[in-house]
Amino acid sequence: MRIWGKVFGFIIGFMFGRFFGAFLGLWLGHAYDKRQGLASLMRKGSERQAIFFNATFAVMGHMAKASGRVTENDIRIATMLMDQMKLTGQSRIDAQEAFRHGRQADFDLTKELEQFRHVTQGRAELSQMFLEIQIQTALSDGELHANEKQILSIIANKLGMASQLDALLARWQAEFSHHQSPQGNKMPLTDAYVMLGLSESSSDQEIKRAYRKLMNEHHPDKLVAKGLPEEMMALAKTKAQDIQAAYECIKTSRGMR
């Protein structure tokens, strides 16, 4: 809580205008403290977004090297993600630089994750979004290599999400299968259940509850407010659309309202 603006405002106001001046100074000091507090929050928000952005592409670069060397396909996947985020100009240069940094032999994954965890503490949705982006990267070539799984396990452990990793992997594998399916936009019912973390034996109420929970966790505006870089809003929107598609698929199959 900021109080020094109020303190100095009260003292100076009292010196020049006794009690009336003191109260006027107190009010002006309160306005100053509030403005400074908002400015501080904005700076912290910007810092959090910058660290999220850089860590995402640095760890992505580290993931790309997990198989032993960075392939043309790894670079293509990173480029596709930058295209999906519509990164241009300095933002794209920063992403490419972070990606190259993550590929270096001396890249310290633990240190990167500790810094990320520090600025996202208490924001579980951001940690989950970060992990999901790395899962998406690992699965983009259609398979999960042992070294990639190991890196994902390290990330999940550092972010306190070890118990959720297998479920998230299953959801993303179902989502990847859906996007690669020759059926186009038609989602297989089995994939729809997996994407919501459910099974065909789940009740209608459980399905609605899981859908609302996932939509709340992946709401783009909410994630940006918590510190997700605005450039990554497109990723959150895609995820929310897939959750919606899975829910509609299950609703239709069950005749739910």
NORQUIKA-V404653 format. One record per backbone hydrogen bond with DSSP energy under -0.5 kcal/mol. NH is the residue of the N-H (numbers start at 1). CO is the residue of the C=O. If there is no record, write none. Layout:
NH & CO
NH & CO
This chain:
7 & 3
8 & 4
9 & 5
10 & 6
11 & 7
12 & 8
13 & 9
14 & 10
15 & 11
16 & 12
17 & 13
18 & 14
20 & 17
21 & 17
22 & 18
23 & 19
24 & 20
25 & 21
26 & 22
27 & 23
28 & 24
29 & 25
30 & 26
31 & 27
32 & 28
33 & 29
34 & 30
35 & 31
36 & 32
37 & 33
38 & 34
39 & 35
40 & 36
41 & 37
42 & 38
43 & 39
44 & 40
45 & 41
46 & 42
47 & 43
48 & 44
49 & 45
50 & 46
51 & 47
52 & 48
53 & 49
54 & 50
55 & 51
56 & 52
57 & 53
58 & 54
59 & 55
60 & 56
61 & 57
62 & 58
63 & 59
64 & 60
65 & 61
66 & 63
67 & 64
68 & 65
71 & 69
75 & 71
76 & 72
77 & 73
78 & 74
79 & 75
80 & 76
81 & 77
82 & 78
83 & 79
84 & 80
85 & 81
86 & 83
87 & 82
91 & 88
92 & 88
93 & 89
94 & 90
95 & 91
96 & 92
97 & 93
98 & 94
99 & 95
100 & 96
101 & 97
102 & 98
103 & 99
103 & 100
104 & 100
104 & 101
107 & 104
109 & 107
112 & 108
113 & 109
114 & 110
115 & 111
116 & 112
117 & 113
118 & 114
119 & 115
120 & 116
121 & 118
123 & 120
126 & 123
127 & 123
128 & 124
129 & 125
130 & 126
131 & 127
132 & 128
133 & 129
134 & 130
135 & 131
136 & 132
137 & 133
138 & 134
139 & 135
140 & 136
140 & 137
142 & 139
145 & 143
149 & 145
150 & 146
151 & 147
152 & 148
153 & 149
154 & 150
155 & 151
156 & 152
157 & 153
158 & 154
159 & 155
160 & 157
161 & 156
162 & 156
164 & 161
165 & 161
165 & 162
168 & 164
169 & 165
170 & 166
171 & 167
172 & 168
173 & 169
174 & 170
175 & 171
176 & 172
177 & 173
178 & 174
179 & 175
180 & 176
181 & 177
181 & 178
184 & 181
186 & 183
187 & 185
192 & 188
193 & 189
194 & 190
195 & 191
196 & 192
197 & 194
198 & 193
202 & 199
207 & 203
208 & 204
209 & 205
210 & 206
211 & 207
212 & 208
213 & 209
214 & 210
215 & 211
216 & 212
217 & 213
218 & 214
219 & 216
223 & 219
224 & 220
225 & 221
226 & 222
227 & 223
227 & 224
228 & 223
232 & 229
233 & 230
235 & 232
236 & 232
237 & 233
238 & 234
239 & 235
240 & 236
241 & 237
242 & 238
243 & 239
244 & 240
245 & 241
246 & 242
247 & 243
248 & 244
249 & 245
250 & 246
251 & 247
252 & 248
253 & 249
254 & 250
255 & 251
256 & 251
